[in-house]
Amino acid sequence: MLSPKPQLRAFFTFFLSFALASGVFAQSFTMEEAFSYAESHAASVRIAQADLAEAEGQIKETTSIGIPQVNGSLGYQHFPQIPQQLFPDFISPLVYGVLNGENVENSVTQEIIPVPQPSGAFTPVTFGLKNSLSAGVEASALLFDATFFIALKGAKLYKNLAVKTLDQTRYQTRSKVAKAYLATLIAQRNLEILQKNVDNLEATLGETTALYDEGFAEKLSVDRLQLALNNLAAQREAILQVIEISENVLKFQMGYPISEPVQLMTSLDEALGTARVEELKGLENFSPSQRPEYATLQVADSLNAIDLQRIKSGYYPSLVAFGSHTRQLQRNDLFDSNENPWIPTTVVGVSLNVPIFDGFNKRAQKERALARTEKTRIQIQEFEQGARLALVNAEASVRNARLNVQLRENSIKLAEEIYRVAQIKFREGVGSSLEVNAAQSELYQAQDALTNSLYDLAVAYVDYEDALGEL
């Protein structure tokens, strides 16, 4: 059985080999490439694209209202029992027999069928034949309707809103992908620092074990170093889980398959290069119109104005032209061409619809439209103020994060020096293992604090670019 030290080394060797092997098959993404991929594959973007396609379809649907409409019809009816109508007794028996279809000559015997005498106040009379077939075509065209033209304009504006919404969604997706990408880079940096600490601690453990074997160190010192090494192994397991979770979040935000491996090509230093040195612009060089959300709100306000025009146009009359041509055939024997001919009917005309009184419906619609317009304009004002506030806060967060990173980097240098001196003193026999452990713990805390501050700076700068509308 291997001792803990060779076991840990063997595990790290296996992990690095596995990571390298996985990287060969993993798809690689720089941060910009991750943005581009997400702008085409992220679920929120694809939903916005579907909304745009729906808006384009709505334009076609609205346009079709103004195009002449043509419909064809075909109908057939068969009467096993032909409907009858009650007639008063004033009809003579002969006429009654003819109407009833009974006073006819028998084509075989040349006999005249007897005519029954009517009785009672009314006599049932049969009208129509057993089969009825009709075919026709009708057409209509909208000559004038003010609401149609305004609705068509509104549909085109709605498409513009869908385009702006798609741009806004893509922009917001970039922010989400950036933060997920940076979180993964931070987790990977933690793993690199941890590996460096493991290497240093293994070297110290080897030296201390040699001193113990020669009688110059206590067994307690060796055990403490071994315990620290075991703790780093546990931390490594936690960091590996964080890396996996961060990568999965990144894949989700990108719309990338969760089961597929991914490799990040942009380093943390590259990602943070601009964030650490770029001069902040300030409010004097900022306009809320730079944000994609502003364009969306402006289009929404224009849509409210179009809707108000549509409601007002409902007071105007509308004019429709129509025409139809039908042919009807009635026979007892549908296929006997000698019985009855087709009967044509043709109709053309125009229809004028003049609104007179709608129970104050359009007035109520107008009031609602005015309320929606006021609401949207308040939202625009609120967004303008919120955008300026977001930029001020984002700049403050970037400045604080930069200062914090500088302080943490200085703390790292001090902690590394303290740890180096404590190790020297311990090797020379003038220091204790407790002092080394304390210095080591302070170094690890300083490292954690620095990586956390780097992540805070990364997120703060993403929020700053987001607030500027320049992400």
Secondary structure as the mmCIF struct_conf table of DSSP 4:
data_model
#
loop_
_struct_conf.conf_type_id
_struct_conf.id
_struct_conf.beg_label_comp_id
_struct_conf.beg_label_asym_id
_struct_conf.beg_label_seq_id
_struct_conf.end_label_comp_id
_struct_conf.end_label_asym_id
_struct_conf.end_label_seq_id
HELX_RH_AL_P HELX_RH_AL_P1 PRO A 4 PHE A 25
BEND BEND1 ALA A 26 ALA A 26
STRN STRN1 GLN A 27 PHE A 29
HELX_RH_AL_P HELX_RH_AL_P2 MET A 31 HIS A 41
HELX_RH_AL_P HELX_RH_AL_P3 ALA A 43 ILE A 65
TURN_TY1_P TURN_TY1_P1 GLY A 66 GLY A 66
BEND BEND2 ILE A 67 ILE A 67
STRN STRN2 GLN A 69 HIS A 78
BEND BEND3 PRO A 80 GLN A 81
STRN STRN3 GLN A 84 PRO A 88
TURN_TY1_P TURN_TY1_P2 ASP A 89 PHE A 90
BEND BEND4 ILE A 91 ILE A 91
HELX_RH_AL_P HELX_RH_AL_P4 PRO A 93 ASN A 100
TURN_TY1_P TURN_TY1_P3 GLY A 101 GLY A 101
BEND BEND5 ASN A 103 ASN A 103
STRN STRN4 GLU A 105 GLU A 105
TURN_TY1_P TURN_TY1_P4 SER A 107 THR A 109
HELX_LH_PP_P HELX_LH_PP_P1 GLU A 111 GLU A 111
STRN STRN5 ILE A 112 ILE A 112
HELX_LH_PP_P HELX_LH_PP_P2 ILE A 113 PRO A 118
BEND BEND6 GLY A 120 ALA A 121
STRN STRN6 PHE A 122 THR A 126
BEND BEND7 GLY A 128 GLY A 128
BEND BEND8 LYS A 130 LYS A 130
STRN STRN7 ASN A 131 PHE A 144
HELX_RH_AL_P HELX_RH_AL_P5 ALA A 146 ASP A 213
TURN_TY1_P TURN_TY1_P5 GLU A 214 GLY A 215
BEND BEND9 PHE A 216 ALA A 217
HELX_RH_AL_P HELX_RH_AL_P6 LYS A 219 MET A 254
TURN_TY1_P TURN_TY1_P6 GLY A 255 GLY A 255
TURN_TY1_P TURN_TY1_P7 ILE A 258 SER A 259
BEND BEND10 GLU A 260 GLU A 260
STRN STRN8 VAL A 262 LEU A 264
BEND BEND11 THR A 266 THR A 266
HELX_RH_AL_P HELX_RH_AL_P7 LEU A 268 VAL A 277
HELX_LH_PP_P HELX_LH_PP_P3 GLU A 278 LEU A 280
HELX_RH_3T_P HELX_RH_3T_P1 LEU A 283 ASN A 285
HELX_RH_3T_P HELX_RH_3T_P2 PRO A 288 GLN A 290
BEND BEND12 ARG A 291 ARG A 291
HELX_RH_AL_P HELX_RH_AL_P8 PRO A 292 SER A 313
TURN_TY1_P TURN_TY1_P8 GLY A 314 TYR A 315
BEND BEND13 TYR A 316 TYR A 316
STRN STRN9 SER A 318 ARG A 331
BEND BEND14 ASN A 332 ASP A 333
TURN_TY1_P TURN_TY1_P9 LEU A 334 PHE A 335
TURN_TY1_P TURN_TY1_P10 SER A 337 GLU A 339
STRN STRN10 ILE A 343 ASN A 353
TURN_TY1_P TURN_TY1_P11 GLY A 359 PHE A 360
HELX_RH_AL_P HELX_RH_AL_P9 ASN A 361 ARG A 427
TURN_TY1_P TURN_TY1_P12 GLU A 428 GLY A 429
BEND BEND15 VAL A 430 GLY A 431
HELX_RH_AL_P HELX_RH_AL_P10 SER A 433 LEU A 468
TURN_TY1_P TURN_TY1_P13 GLY A 469 GLY A 469
#
